[in-house]
Amino acid sequence: MLRLIRRLFQKPSPPPPQGSSPEELRLADFSSIEASGFEPVDEARYAVRVEDGALALELRKGELLAWADAGSYRYGDVSVEAEIRFGEGGARRSAGLMLRKLDDSSFVYVLVSSDGEARLDAVFNGEPRAIVPWTACPWAAGTGSAVLSVVSRGPRLIVMVNGRFALEAEDDSLDSGRVAFVAQTYDGPATFALQSLRIDSRPVEAEADYIRFARIVAVDPDQRRRLAEGFFALGYYVPALVQLRKVADRGDGSARDKFLEAECLLRLELLDEAAEAIDACLALDPSLDDAVEERYNLLYLRGDYGLLRLSLEADETRLRSSPRLANLLGHAHYNQGSWAKAAEAYGRATLGDPGMPIYSRNRAMALENSGDLVAASAAWLAAAKGFYEQEAWDDVEDCSRRLRERGYDKAALDSLDGLAAYGRGDMATAKATLTRLVKKGAEDAPAAYVYGLVLAAEGKRADATRSFKRAVELDPEKPIYRFRLAESLFVAGEPCRREIEEATLAAPGDGWTLNLAGQAALAGGDAEAAAGLFLKAAEALPEEPTPASNLSQALSALGRHAEAVAALGDWPARDSAAANRLGNALAAQGRIEEAAAAYELACSLGSANRSLGSANRSPGSANSSLGQADPDVVEYRINLAAAFYELDRLSDAEEVLRSALEQRDDPRALRLMGDIAGQFGDIGRAELAYRAALEREPGDAETLRRLAEHYLSRRRYERAAAVAEELAAVDPEAAASVEAAIRAAAFETISCAACGIEWEAPKPVPAVPRSRLKGEPPDDSPAGSCPECGKAYCVACRKDDLSDGRFTCPDCGTKLNLSDDRIRWIVLERVKAAGR
């Protein structure tokens, strides 16, 4: 009783120090961001906030992994449970828990996808490693939410999804760390909700969860099979075996389980155990063809060539239908010295699967040994071409070396070596090899084509065009050659209409050819035709952003701005060029705030990785998908700075421009920097910026105009006039406008109220002495101005109505005078001119 009373009056224990490893039960409070223990975030890529009683993690672009730390406490053995919602339906996305987080470059994380799959990964010192690949959890598909439970005990992790076993694995790279809520997008932005979070690091309770989860795991053989298949796909053969053995230990094993077990043992080079597993598999299902073939393969691997040959020859039905078995029969004959029979068997394999160059290579070796060198050379060449298509460059070079030893055509082999060097990325060797061929006039069509690619990469556009033209001459039936020729002419600004038509005829449905035709139409001013072509290109290339961006540009040119925005779809969330195009389309509508946001997204995407889509093509292949830093990110930053300038966010604009200029001395960026400096009143820096822009782009009309206006604002009229004279050579209309502005700023026009004759007086008017005029003013000189109404009149209009020898105002009758300094200066100048 005393102990109870003492507890009632005892002060509560202070919270554990930050960074410690408490033994506690923590239930997250999502009534506010402060109560949740998570830090609020609001940046260009993602945001963290509390809304509607849950923690919202908003990922603002595709292809992004982001997380929110649940405090700084570190946990080792722990049970964590989170209720997650994936947001509105649509593109695939995933969310989950991060555990053992040492820092932002070392952690373990488990994800559950919106379509019902789970995976487990580790990142150590920035190097990612899959522990368990995506594994189907059919019961979680289509639910829109998931309850994710993870128990970490020592190196072992058990993961449950919606109360059912999803996956388990061991990883000892990290033993403890922080917990975080993590999410990943793939095809576009998404917002995820963490509706509840429980972290229990109390030893007894965490151990109880581990035991409970382990019991659930034991009774789910189907999920263990999925897990074993995932481990096998990653090359984790021992963990896969563990899962299969656990299934077998419960008496739930199947023929397929035994076959997968044999495949694991085979890759671990445990041949005897693999043979036993295959026998067990066939005992359960004698008709399993994969297992029968694997048994034959094991005979080869164990060196039992005689039994392998006899068994295959007795199994003619399978032998006829399986190129792999024909290849194994070739191995049996080859290792027994029967070269001709080996070549025949390898030939059967090649006919059955021409896409496997290894069969042609095996046949070539057998033919060599049989003495048939002509047929061997043909087989080596077929193998080389097959390996080239597979981009197996080492094998290509080996085949080329073998052919050289046989004395095969040197030009053909030089072409092959040049293509292989290009494929490997060795541009110097590729250029040297192909140049020798071209100089001899011995190049074939592939060599001419790849040589054109090399020259184009070096900026030698005219030479590249000639090489592409040569490739078309040598092989007119290859559409890719015609496409590259048309593209090269277009890039060079040369006439290419006929070449584009021929490329389109060669491949009517090719998206990239349609896209090129659209670019040519747009460059020629036919935006309507361009839009139609870009629409077809976008339909042919739904996974590529470029046609959609070009379609948007064509629609903007037609003034169809709303359609230009819609044409981009969700590409701006995934592709930097599309995000920039969105900014341009919005800016054209005057929606500058939204345009700035789009440009910011373009800069963010472009700085990291443009997208998975690319307009690049590899030689002779379909389109490549390349993830690469966008070289146009400088342009995106300048667009962003221009938007900030329009929004009067001058400091932000200046900061973005500095970042752009660190990468490239861009004339447009320098010109905009001059505008900003002028707004800040730094006239010296503004002039330097405009001058620097002109050094990099001499004669640019826009920069000349702004420099002239800069001088005009500083009343440096002579310099402004000199720049206007230079501007007249490139833009006479703009020059005339500047000259008119100079005259309006430097002179004031006064006119006769009667006849309208005009005079000009400088601003400001120089000091004029008030002495009496000496000489008679000419008729076109001012007679004076009326002190009553202020009107001025010329001598010619008032000389016939003098009063007492003085000029008078016809309206007021008052005598005109020269009290106005402007009138007096004009009169003196006229008198001086008349006296000369």
C-alpha positions in Angstrom: 0.0 0.0 0.0 2.8 2.4 0.9 4.5 1.6 -2.4 1.3 2.4 -4.3 0.9 5.7 -2.4 4.6 6.5 -3.2 4.0 5.9 -6.9 1.0 8.3 -6.9 3.2 11.2 -5.7 6.3 10.2 -7.6 7.4 12.6 -10.4 7.1 11.1 -13.9 10.3 9.9 -15.4 11.9 12.3 -17.8 11.8 11.3 -21.5 14.8 9.3 -22.8 17.5 11.5 -24.3 17.4 12.0 -28.0 19.5 9.4 -29.9 19.2 6.8 -27.1 17.6 3.3 -27.4 14.6 3.3 -25.1 12.6 0.3 -24.2 9.1 1.7 -24.6 5.7 1.5 -26.3 5.1 4.5 -28.5 1.8 5.3 -30.2 2.0 8.2 -32.5 -0.3 11.1 -31.9 -1.4 12.7 -35.2 -3.5 15.5 -33.7 -0.8 17.9 -34.7 2.6 17.9 -36.4 4.2 18.9 -33.0 2.5 16.0 -31.2 3.4 13.5 -33.9 7.1 13.6 -33.3 7.7 14.1 -37.1 9.4 17.2 -38.5 7.3 19.2 -41.0 8.8 19.6 -44.5 7.7 21.7 -47.5 10.1 21.7 -50.4 10.0 21.3 -54.1 10.3 17.5 -54.1 8.1 16.5 -51.1 6.2 17.7 -48.1 5.4 16.3 -44.6 2.4 17.5 -42.7 -0.5 16.4 -40.4 -4.0 16.5 -41.9 -7.3 14.7 -41.2 -5.8 12.9 -38.2 -3.0 11.3 -40.2 0.6 12.1 -41.3 0.6 13.0 -44.9 3.7 12.4 -47.0 3.3 14.2 -50.3 5.8 13.2 -53.1 5.6 15.9 -55.8 7.1 14.1 -58.7 7.6 10.6 -60.1 10.6 8.4 -59.6 11.2 9.6 -56.0 11.9 7.9 -52.7 11.3 10.1 -49.7 10.8 9.6 -46.0 9.8 11.3 -42.7 11.8 10.4 -39.6 9.8 9.3 -36.5 12.1 11.1 -34.1 15.7 10.4 -33.3 15.4 7.3 -31.0 17.3 4.2 -32.1 15.8 0.7 -32.0 17.3 -2.7 -32.4 15.0 -5.5 -31.5 11.6 -3.9 -32.1 8.0 -4.5 -33.3 6.6 -1.8 -35.5 3.1 -1.6 -37.0 1.8 1.1 -39.4 -1.6 1.6 -41.1 -1.0 3.1 -44.5 -3.2 4.6 -47.2 -2.0 5.0 -50.8 -4.2 7.9 -51.7 -6.4 8.1 -54.7 -6.3 5.3 -57.3 -4.1 5.6 -60.3 -0.5 4.9 -61.1 1.4 2.3 -59.0 3.0 3.6 -55.9 4.4 2.1 -52.7 4.9 3.0 -49.0 6.2 1.4 -45.9 8.7 1.6 -43.0 12.3 2.4 -42.7 14.2 0.6 -39.9 17.8 0.5 -38.5 18.3 4.0 -40.0 21.9 5.0 -39.2 21.8 8.1 -41.4 20.4 9.2 -44.8 22.8 6.8 -46.6 22.5 3.6 -44.5 19.1 2.0 -43.6 16.8 -1.0 -44.2 13.3 -0.4 -45.6 10.3 -2.5 -46.5 7.7 -1.3 -49.0 4.1 -2.4 -49.8 2.8 -1.4 -53.3 -0.7 -0.2 -54.1 -1.2 -3.3 -56.3 -0.4 -5.8 -53.5 3.3 -6.6 -53.5 6.0 -6.2 -50.9 9.8 -6.0 -50.9 12.7 -5.5 -48.6 15.9 -3.5 -49.4 19.0 -2.3 -47.6 21.2 0.8 -48.3 24.6 0.9 -46.9 26.9 3.9 -47.4 24.6 5.0 -50.3 24.8 1.6 -52.1 21.4 -0.1 -52.5 21.0 -3.8 -52.3 17.8 -5.8 -52.7 17.2 -8.3 -49.8 13.8 -9.5 -51.1 12.5 -8.4 -54.5 8.9 -7.5 -55.2 6.9 -10.5 -53.9 3.1 -10.8 -54.6 0.7 -10.6 -51.6 -2.5 -11.3 -53.5 -4.7 -10.7 -50.4 -3.5 -7.1 -50.3 -4.2 -6.1 -53.9 -6.7 -3.4 -54.7 -7.5 -2.5 -51.0 -6.2 1.0 -51.2 -4.5 0.6 -47.8 -2.3 -1.8 -45.9 -1.5 -2.6 -42.3 2.3 -3.3 -42.3 3.8 -5.1 -39.4 7.6 -5.7 -39.1 9.5 -7.5 -36.3 13.2 -7.0 -36.2 15.1 -9.5 -34.0 18.8 -9.7 -34.3 19.6 -10.0 -38.1 16.2 -11.4 -38.8 13.2 -9.5 -40.1 9.6 -10.8 -40.5 7.1 -8.8 -42.4 3.3 -9.1 -42.3 0.8 -7.4 -44.5 -2.8 -7.1 -43.4 -2.1 -9.8 -40.7 -0.7 -12.4 -43.1 2.9 -13.4 -43.7 4.5 -11.5 -46.6 8.3 -12.1 -46.4 11.2 -12.8 -44.1 14.9 -12.4 -44.5 18.2 -11.9 -42.6 20.5 -8.9 -42.9 23.3 -8.1 -40.6 24.6 -4.9 -42.3 22.9 -2.7 -39.7 21.9 -3.7 -36.1 19.9 -0.7 -35.0 18.7 2.8 -35.9 15.8 5.2 -36.3 12.4 4.4 -37.7 10.8 6.4 -40.5 7.7 6.4 -42.7 8.9 6.0 -46.3 7.1 6.2 -49.7 8.0 5.9 -53.4 6.5 7.1 -56.6 7.1 5.8 -60.1 4.9 7.4 -62.8 3.9 10.6 -61.1 3.2 12.5 -57.8 1.2 11.0 -55.0 0.2 11.7 -51.4 0.4 8.9 -48.8 -1.2 8.8 -45.3 0.2 7.2 -42.2 -3.0 6.7 -40.2 -1.4 5.0 -37.2 2.0 4.0 -35.9 3.0 1.7 -33.1 6.6 1.2 -32.0 7.2 -1.4 -29.3 10.8 -1.9 -28.2 10.0 -3.5 -24.8 12.0 -6.7 -24.8 9.2 -9.1 -23.6 6.5 -7.6 -25.9 8.8 -7.5 -29.0 9.8 -11.1 -28.4 6.2 -12.1 -28.0 5.4 -10.5 -31.4 8.3 -12.3 -32.9 7.1 -15.7 -31.7 3.5 -15.0 -32.8 4.7 -13.9 -36.2 6.9 -17.0 -36.6 4.0 -19.2 -36.0 1.9 -17.5 -38.6 4.8 -17.8 -41.1 5.0 -21.6 -40.6 1.5 -22.2 -42.0 1.8 -20.3 -45.3 3.5 -22.5 -47.9 2.2 -20.6 -50.9 3.9 -17.3 -49.7 7.1 -19.2 -48.9 7.1 -20.4 -52.6 6.7 -16.9 -53.8 9.5 -15.8 -51.5 11.8 -18.7 -52.7 11.1 -17.6 -56.4 12.1 -14.1 -55.5 15.3 -15.1 -53.8 16.1 -17.3 -56.8 15.6 -14.4 -59.2 18.1 -12.3 -57.2 20.7 -15.2 -57.2 20.2 -15.8 -53.4 20.1 -19.5 -53.8 20.7 -20.5 -50.1 17.8 -18.4 -48.8 15.6 -19.8 -51.6 16.6 -23.4 -50.5 15.8 -22.5 -46.9 12.2 -21.5 -47.9 11.7 -24.6 -50.1 13.0 -26.9 -47.4 10.6 -25.4 -44.9 7.7 -26.1 -47.3 8.9 -29.7 -47.7 9.4 -30.2 -44.0 5.6 -29.6 -43.5 4.8 -32.2 -46.2 3.5 -29.6 -48.6 6.3 -30.0 -51.3 5.4 -30.3 -55.0 7.2 -31.3 -58.1 7.8 -27.6 -59.0 9.3 -27.1 -55.5 11.7 -29.9 -56.1 12.6 -28.5 -59.5 13.4 -25.1 -58.1 15.4 -26.8 -55.3 17.4 -28.6 -58.0 18.0 -25.3 -59.9 19.3 -23.7 -56.7 21.6 -26.7 -56.0 22.8 -26.6 -59.6 23.9 -23.0 -59.4 25.6 -23.7 -56.1 27.5 -26.5 -58.0 26.2 -29.2 -55.8 25.6 -31.5 -58.7 24.9 -34.8 -56.8 22.3 -33.1 -54.6 20.8 -31.4 -57.7 20.5 -34.8 -59.4 18.7 -36.2 -56.4 16.3 -33.3 -56.4 15.6 -33.8 -60.1 14.9 -37.5 -59.5 12.5 -36.6 -56.7 10.8 -34.1 -58.9 10.3 -36.6 -61.7 9.1 -39.2 -59.2 6.3 -36.7 -58.4 5.6 -35.6 -62.0 7.4 -37.7 -64.7 5.9 -35.4 -67.4 7.6 -32.2 -66.3 9.6 -31.3 -69.4 11.8 -28.7 -67.6 12.9 -31.4 -65.1 13.6 -33.9 -67.9 15.8 -31.3 -69.7 17.6 -30.5 -66.5 18.4 -34.1 -65.9 20.0 -34.3 -69.4 21.9 -31.1 -68.5 23.2 -32.7 -65.3 24.5 -35.7 -67.2 26.6 -33.2 -69.3 27.8 -31.3 -66.2 28.8 -34.5 -64.5 30.7 -35.6 -67.6 28.6 -38.7 -68.4 28.7 -38.0 -72.2 28.0 -41.5 -73.3 24.8 -41.9 -71.3 23.8 -38.3 -72.3 24.1 -39.2 -76.0 22.3 -42.5 -75.7 19.5 -41.0 -73.6 19.0 -38.1 -76.1 19.0 -40.3 -79.1 16.4 -42.4 -77.5 14.2 -39.3 -76.8 13.7 -38.1 -80.4 10.4 -36.4 -79.7 11.9 -34.0 -77.2 15.1 -33.7 -79.2 13.2 -32.4 -82.3 11.3 -29.7 -80.3 14.1 -28.5 -78.0 17.1 -26.5 -79.3 18.6 -26.8 -75.9 18.6 -30.6 -76.0 20.1 -30.5 -79.6 22.9 -28.4 -78.2 23.4 -30.9 -75.4 23.6 -33.7 -77.9 26.2 -31.6 -79.7 28.2 -31.4 -76.5 28.0 -35.2 -76.0 29.4 -35.8 -79.6 32.0 -33.0 -79.2 33.4 -34.4 -76.0 33.6 -37.9 -77.6 35.5 -36.5 -80.6 32.6 -36.9 -83.1 33.1 -33.5 -84.7 30.8 -33.9 -87.7 27.9 -35.3 -85.6 28.5 -32.5 -83.1 28.3 -29.9 -85.9 25.1 -31.5 -87.2 23.5 -31.4 -83.7 24.6 -27.8 -83.1 23.2 -26.9 -86.5 19.8 -28.3 -85.4 20.0 -26.1 -82.3 20.8 -23.1 -84.4 17.8 -23.7 -86.7 15.6 -24.2 -83.8 16.6 -20.9 -82.1 18.5 -18.5 -84.4 18.5 -15.9 -81.6 21.0 -17.9 -79.6 24.5 -17.1 -81.1 26.2 -19.5 -78.7 24.8 -22.4 -80.8 26.4 -21.0 -83.9 29.7 -20.6 -82.0 29.6 -24.2 -80.9 28.9 -25.3 -84.4 31.8 -23.2 -85.7 34.2 -24.9 -83.3 33.0 -28.4 -84.2 33.3 -27.6 -88.0 36.8 -26.3 -87.4 37.8 -29.6 -85.8 36.2 -31.5 -88.6 38.3 -29.6 -91.1 35.4 -27.8 -92.9 36.9 -24.3 -92.6 34.6 -22.6 -95.1 31.5 -23.7 -93.2 33.2 -22.9 -89.9 33.9 -19.3 -91.1 30.2 -18.8 -92.0 29.2 -20.1 -88.5 31.7 -17.8 -86.8 30.2 -14.9 -88.8 26.7 -15.8 -87.8 27.7 -16.1 -84.2 29.4 -12.7 -84.3 26.3 -11.0 -85.7 24.2 -12.7 -83.1 26.5 -11.5 -80.3 26.4 -8.0 -81.7 22.6 -7.9 -81.5 22.9 -9.1 -77.9 25.6 -6.4 -77.2 28.0 -9.1 -76.1 31.1 -7.2 -77.2 33.7 -9.6 -75.8 32.1 -12.5 -77.7 32.0 -10.3 -80.9 35.7 -9.6 -80.6 36.5 -13.3 -80.0 34.5 -14.3 -83.1 36.3 -11.6 -85.1 39.7 -12.9 -83.9 38.8 -16.4 -84.9 37.7 -15.2 -88.3 41.0 -13.3 -88.8 42.9 -16.5 -88.0 40.9 -18.2 -90.8 41.8 -15.4 -93.2 38.3 -14.1 -93.5 37.6 -10.8 -95.4 39.5 -8.1 -93.6 37.1 -5.2 -94.5 34.1 -7.1 -93.1 36.0 -7.8 -89.9 37.2 -4.2 -89.5 33.6 -3.1 -89.9 32.6 -5.6 -87.2 35.4 -4.5 -84.8 34.4 -0.8 -85.4 30.8 -1.5 -84.5 31.8 -3.5 -81.4 34.1 -0.7 -80.3 31.3 1.8 -80.7 28.9 -0.4 -78.8 31.4 -0.7 -76.0 31.8 3.1 -75.9 35.4 3.1 -77.2 34.8 6.0 -79.6 38.5 6.5 -80.4 39.0 2.9 -81.6 35.7 3.0 -83.4 36.6 6.1 -85.3 40.1 5.0 -86.1 38.9 1.6 -87.4 36.0 3.0 -89.4 38.0 5.9 -90.8 40.4 3.4 -92.4 37.5 1.6 -94.0 35.9 4.8 -95.3 39.2 6.1 -96.8 39.6 2.8 -98.7 35.9 2.9 -99.8 35.5 -0.5 -98.2 32.8 0.3 -95.7 29.5 -1.6 -95.6 26.2 -0.1 -94.6 26.4 -0.7 -90.9 30.0 0.8 -90.8 28.9 3.9 -92.7 25.9 4.3 -90.4 27.9 4.0 -87.2 30.7 6.2 -88.6 28.0 8.9 -89.2 27.0 8.5 -85.5 30.6 9.0 -84.4 31.0 12.1 -86.6 27.6 13.6 -85.4 28.8 13.2 -81.8 31.9 15.2 -82.7 29.7 18.0 -84.2 30.9 17.2 -87.8 27.4 17.5 -89.1 28.3 17.7 -92.9 30.5 14.7 -92.7 28.0 12.8 -90.7 25.3 13.5 -93.3 27.5 12.2 -96.1 28.1 9.0 -94.1 24.4 8.5 -93.5 23.7 9.1 -97.2 26.3 6.4 -98.0 24.6 3.9 -95.6 21.3 4.5 -97.4 23.0 3.9 -100.8 24.5 0.6 -99.5 21.3 -0.6 -97.9 18.2 1.3 -99.0 15.8 -1.1 -97.2 17.0 -0.2 -93.7 14.5 2.4 -92.2 16.9 3.5 -89.5 19.5 4.7 -92.1 16.9 6.8 -93.8 15.7 8.3 -90.5 19.2 9.3 -89.5 19.9 10.9 -92.9 16.7 13.0 -92.7 17.4 13.9 -89.1 21.0 15.0 -89.9 19.8 17.2 -92.7 17.1 18.7 -90.5 19.6 19.4 -87.6 22.0 21.1 -90.1 19.1 23.3 -91.4 19.3 21.9 -94.9 16.4 20.9 -97.1 15.1 17.5 -96.0 11.5 17.2 -97.2 12.3 14.4 -99.7 14.4 12.5 -97.2 11.7 12.7 -94.5 9.1 11.5 -97.0 11.3 8.5 -97.9 11.9 7.7 -94.2 8.2 7.9 -93.5 7.5 5.5 -96.5 10.1 3.1 -95.2 8.6 3.0 -91.7 5.1 4.5 -91.8 4.2 3.8 -88.2 7.6 4.7 -86.7 7.0 7.3 -83.9 10.4 8.9 -84.2 10.1 9.4 -87.9 6.7 11.0 -87.4 8.1 13.2 -84.7 10.9 14.3 -87.0 8.3 15.1 -89.7 6.4 17.2 -87.2 9.5 19.1 -86.2 10.2 19.9 -89.9 6.6 21.1 -90.4 6.8 23.3 -87.3 10.1 24.8 -88.3 8.5 25.5 -91.7 5.6 27.4 -90.1 2.9 24.8 -90.6 1.9 24.3 -86.9 -1.4 22.7 -87.9 0.3 19.9 -89.9 3.0 19.6 -87.1 0.3 19.1 -84.5 -1.2 16.2 -86.5 2.1 14.5 -86.9 3.1 14.9 -83.3 -0.2 13.4 -82.2 0.5 10.3 -84.3 4.0 10.2 -82.9 2.7 10.4 -79.3 0.2 7.6 -80.0 3.1 5.4 -81.5 5.4 6.2 -78.6 3.2 6.3 -75.4 6.2 5.7 -73.2 8.2 8.6 -74.5 7.7 12.3 -73.4 9.3 14.0 -76.4 6.3 13.7 -78.9 3.9 14.9 -76.2 6.1 18.0 -75.5 6.4 18.7 -79.2 2.6 18.4 -79.6 2.2 20.9 -76.8 4.6 23.3 -78.5 2.7 23.1 -81.8 -0.7 23.7 -80.1 0.8 26.8 -78.3 1.9 28.1 -81.7 -1.7 27.7 -82.9 -2.9 29.7 -79.8 -4.6 26.6 -78.4 -3.1 27.1 -75.0 -5.5 25.0 -72.9 -5.0 22.1 -75.3 -1.2 22.6 -75.1 -1.3 22.1 -71.4 -3.6 19.0 -71.6 -1.4 17.4 -74.3 1.4 16.9 -71.8 -0.7 14.6 -69.7 1.3 13.5 -66.6 4.7 13.8 -68.2 5.6 17.0 -66.4 5.7 15.1 -63.2 8.3 12.7 -64.6 10.2 14.4 -67.3 12.2 17.7 -67.0 11.7 18.8 -70.6 7.9 18.2 -70.4 7.8 20.2 -67.1 9.6 23.0 -68.8 7.2 22.9 -71.8 4.3 23.1 -69.3 5.9 26.2 -67.9 6.1 27.7 -71.4 2.5 26.8 -72.1 1.3 28.4 -68.8 3.4 31.5 -69.3 1.8 32.0 -72.7 -1.5 32.2 -70.9 -0.2 34.7 -68.4 -0.3 32.2 -65.6 3.2 33.1 -64.4 2.9 31.8 -60.8 2.0 28.3 -62.2 4.6 28.6 -64.8 7.3 29.3 -62.2 6.2 26.2 -60.3 6.5 24.1 -63.5 10.0 25.5 -64.1 11.0 24.7 -60.6 9.9 21.1 -61.1 11.8 21.0 -64.4 15.0 22.2 -62.7 14.5 19.6 -59.9 14.0 16.7 -62.3 16.7 17.9 -64.7 19.4 18.3 -62.0 18.9 14.7 -60.9 17.8 12.6 -63.8 15.7 13.6 -66.8 13.5 10.6 -67.1 13.3 7.0 -68.2 12.3 8.1 -71.6 14.7 9.3 -74.2 14.7 10.1 -77.9 18.1 8.5 -78.5 18.5 5.4 -80.7 21.2 2.9 -80.6 22.6 1.8 -84.0 20.2 -0.6 -85.7 18.0 -1.1 -82.7 14.8 0.1 -81.3 14.7 3.2 -79.0 16.9 3.2 -75.9 15.6 4.3 -72.6 18.3 6.2 -70.8 18.3 7.8 -67.4 20.7 10.8 -67.6 21.2 14.3 -66.3 19.3 16.7 -68.6 21.8 19.0 -70.5 19.0 21.6 -70.9 18.7 22.3 -67.2 20.5 25.6 -67.7 17.7 26.7 -70.0 15.1 25.6 -67.4 16.8 27.7 -64.8 16.8 30.8 -67.0 13.1 30.3 -67.7 12.5 30.0 -64.0 14.5 33.2 -63.4 12.5 35.0 -66.1 9.3 33.9 -64.4 10.6 35.2 -61.0 11.5 38.5 -62.7 7.9 38.9 -64.0 6.7 38.1 -60.5 9.0 40.8 -59.1 10.9 38.1 -57.1 14.2 39.7 -58.1 16.4 38.1 -55.4 15.1 34.7 -56.3 15.7 35.3 -60.0 19.2 36.5 -59.3 20.0 33.4 -57.3 18.7 31.0 -60.0 20.7 32.9 -62.7 23.9 32.6 -60.7 23.4 28.9 -60.6 22.8 28.8 -64.3 25.9 30.9 -65.1 28.0 28.6 -63.0 27.3 25.9 -65.5 27.3 28.0 -68.7 28.0 31.5 -69.8 24.6 31.9 -71.4 23.8 35.2 -73.3 20.2 35.1 -72.3 21.1 34.6 -68.6 23.5 37.5 -68.8 20.9 39.7 -70.4 18.4 38.9 -67.7 21.1 39.5 -65.1 21.5 43.0 -66.6 17.7 43.6 -66.3 17.8 42.6 -62.6 20.8 44.8 -61.9 19.0 47.7 -63.5 16.0 47.1 -61.3 18.3 47.1 -58.2 19.8 50.4 -59.4 23.2 48.9 -60.0 23.7 50.6 -63.4 27.4 49.7 -63.7 26.7 46.0 -63.3 23.8 46.1 -65.6 25.9 47.6 -68.4 28.7 45.0 -67.8 26.1 42.2 -68.0 24.7 43.5 -71.3 28.2 43.9 -72.8 29.1 40.4 -71.6 26.0 39.0 -73.3 27.0 40.8 -76.6 30.5 39.3 -76.4 29.0 35.8 -76.4 26.3 36.6 -78.9 27.4 39.6 -81.1 24.6 41.4 -82.9 21.8 40.0 -80.8 18.9 42.4 -81.4 17.2 41.9 -78.0 20.4 42.6 -76.0 21.3 45.6 -78.2 17.8 47.0 -77.6 18.1 46.6 -73.8 21.6 48.2 -73.8 20.3 51.2 -75.8 17.4 51.6 -73.4 19.8 51.3 -70.5 21.9 54.2 -71.8 18.7 56.1 -72.5 17.5 55.8 -68.9 20.9 57.2 -67.8 20.6 60.1 -70.3 23.7 58.9 -72.1 22.1 59.7 -75.4 25.2 59.6 -77.6 26.0 56.0 -76.5 22.3 55.1 -76.9 22.4 56.4 -80.4 25.6 54.5 -81.2 23.9 51.2 -80.0 20.8 52.1 -82.0 22.9 52.5 -85.1 24.3 49.0 -84.5 20.8 47.7 -83.9 19.6 49.1 -87.2 21.7 46.5 -89.0 19.8 43.5 -87.5 16.4 45.0 -86.5 15.6 48.3 -88.3 12.1 48.6 -86.7 13.5 48.2 -83.2 16.3 50.7 -84.0 13.7 53.3 -85.2 11.8 52.9 -82.0 14.9 53.4 -79.9 15.9 56.5 -82.0 12.4 57.9 -81.5 12.7 57.3 -77.7 16.1 59.0 -77.7 14.7 62.0 -79.5 11.7 62.1 -77.2 14.0 61.9 -74.1 16.6 64.4 -75.4 14.4 67.0 -77.1 11.1 68.7 -76.5 8.8 69.6 -79.4 7.0 73.0 -79.5 4.6 73.9 -82.3 3.0 77.0 -83.7 -0.6 77.1 -82.6 -1.7 78.5 -85.9 0.2 76.6 -88.7 1.6 73.7 -86.7 5.3 74.2 -87.7 7.4 72.4 -85.1 10.7 73.3 -83.3 12.8 71.2 -81.0 14.5 72.4 -77.9 17.0 70.3 -75.9 16.3 68.8 -72.5 17.4 70.5 -70.3 17.6 73.9 -72.2 21.0 75.4 -72.0 21.4 78.8 -70.3 20.2 81.5 -72.7 21.2 85.2 -72.2 18.2 87.6 -71.9 19.9 90.3 -74.0 18.1 92.0 -77.0 18.1 90.0 -80.2 20.5 91.2 -82.8 19.1 90.5 -86.2 15.7 89.8 -87.7 14.3 86.3 -87.0 13.3 84.3 -90.1 9.7 83.5 -90.9 10.0 79.9 -89.6 11.3 81.1 -86.2 9.1 81.4 -83.2 7.7 84.9 -82.7 7.2 84.3 -79.0 4.7 82.8 -76.6 1.6 84.3 -75.0 2.0 85.0 -71.3 -1.7 84.5 -70.8 -2.6 81.3 -72.7 0.9 79.9 -73.2 0.5 79.4 -77.0 3.5 79.9 -79.3 3.3 81.3 -82.8 5.8 81.6 -85.6 6.9 84.9 -87.3 5.2 84.0 -90.5 1.8 83.7 -88.9 1.9 86.9 -86.8 4.1 89.4 -88.8 1.0 90.9 -90.5 -0.8 91.7 -87.2 1.8 93.7 -85.3 0.8 96.0 -82.5 3.2 98.9 -81.7 5.8 96.8 -83.7 5.2 93.8 -81.4 3.9 90.3 -82.2 0.5 89.6 -80.5 -1.6 86.6 -79.5 -4.6 86.3 -81.9 -6.8 84.9 -79.1 -5.8 87.0 -76.1 -4.5 90.2 -77.9 -1.6 90.1 -75.5 1.9 90.9 -76.8 4.1 87.8 -77.3 7.4 87.6 -75.4 10.5 85.4 -75.1 10.3 84.7 -71.4 10.1 80.9 -72.1 13.7 79.7 -72.1 12.8 77.1 -74.7 11.3 79.7 -77.1 14.3 82.1 -76.6 16.8 79.3 -77.3 15.0 78.3 -80.5 14.8 81.9 -81.7 18.5 82.6 -81.0 19.5 79.4 -82.9 17.3 80.4 -85.8 18.8 83.9 -85.9 22.3 82.5 -85.8 21.4 80.1 -88.6 19.9 82.9 -90.7 23.0 85.0 -90.1 25.3 82.3 -91.5 
